[in-house]
Amino acid sequence: MPDHDVLPDRTLTVELPPRYCPLPPVRHPDEDVLARRTADWITGFDLALSPQQVDRMRGNDCPGFYGRIMPDAATDRLQLAVDWCTVMFHFDDVYCDEGPPARRLGLFTDMATRIARVLEHPDTPLGGPGDVLLAPVRDLARRAGRWATPTQTRRCVDAHRAWFLAVLWETGHRIAGSTPKLDDYAHLRQHTAAGAATLAWAEIVDGEEIPDRDLTAPAVRALTELAFTTAAFDDDLFSYGKELWTAHTENVPPSGLSLVEILRREHHLTTPEAITRSVDLCNRLTHRFTRLRDQVTPRASAPLRAYLDHLAHLVPGNLDWGLRADRYRNPDGRHPDAVTTLASTTHTPPADTSPPPIPSIAWWWDADLA
């Protein structure tokens, strides 16, 4: 359990209860190649990266992240998604996380709107020195344009706008110092974690457009939201130690924008109780995902089946990646291994597999979905 007396120059360990996940993590065989290429690619742009930022980029392990989602993808095509991940983690660090939220709000909104427009129209004129991040975004958009259909491009841009809108919602709470209700957080967390934006690149990498009727079918929408939300809640679990460490470093309370803290405050729980309740919820979501996926996959088209496979890889892959990534172990880029999250997985289903008492997501358990 967390040591609330931790100091910035000491280490912190968070231990999680067993996490139900019968889906095994799988790795891409060329992650080292992907890592070398993305490092060469990003340093080709004049981003004026500090040594600390370069180290953080390496520590984010984007090849390991996407390699776990698409372990069978062609390496050259997967490079596009890995490069996007590298840029967007940097964007998240600089424009979404660093500095007081009120001060960074204007910077975030300006950059987010420009990113969306450049993805939509790569020939959009770039601005001044503050727009240096748009050069790699333009390169990504042009490379994607060689493969993506107009529908895939629209889905990618729309997914980014949904992500940015959700981050604005999150930033509003940070500025106000408020904690959202669990019911709101549960359905928005998939968007603050860029779930749709992440999988939009997977469809482009695969190369085959998924018919709208397949993606918008209620069961597929439920599976999509289940996978994105489970992965995002897992992010909250293995980043909770980072949250605590940073709170102690800055001498402020932990942010109210994590599943653990929302449960703790809304239900008046102790921290260990809130962690246990969070893992229980993730276990319940994972169980529902696996059961519904098994019902939907046999009748899915080939493009949809590939998409469902990516979702099924995302859940265990994100958990496996997140527990190892320096993004969470080195909370500020200057204290390697300052935070450790101990976790194990189990194939034993949760005792309670019923819908959780969260109205905004209860429809994922509707009996007529399959």
Secondary structure, DSSP 8 states (H G I E B T S, - for coil): ---TT--TTS-EEEE---EE--S-----TTHHHHHHHHHHHHHTS-----HHHHHHHHHH-HHHHHHHH-TTS-HHHHHHHHHHHHHHHHHIIIIIISS-HHHHHHHHHHHHHHHHHHHH-TTS---SGGGTTHHHHHHHHHHHHTT--HHHHHHHHHHHHHHHHHHHHHHHHHHHT----HHHHHHHHHHHTTHHHHHHHHHHHH-----HHHHTSHHHHHHHHHHHHHHHHHHHHHTHHHHHHHHHHHTS---S-SHHHHHHHHTT--HHHHHHHHHHHHHHHHHHHHHHHHHHGGG--HHHHHHHHHHHHHHHHHHHHHTT-HHHHSTTSSSTT-EEEE--EE-S--S--S--S-GGGGGGG-TT--
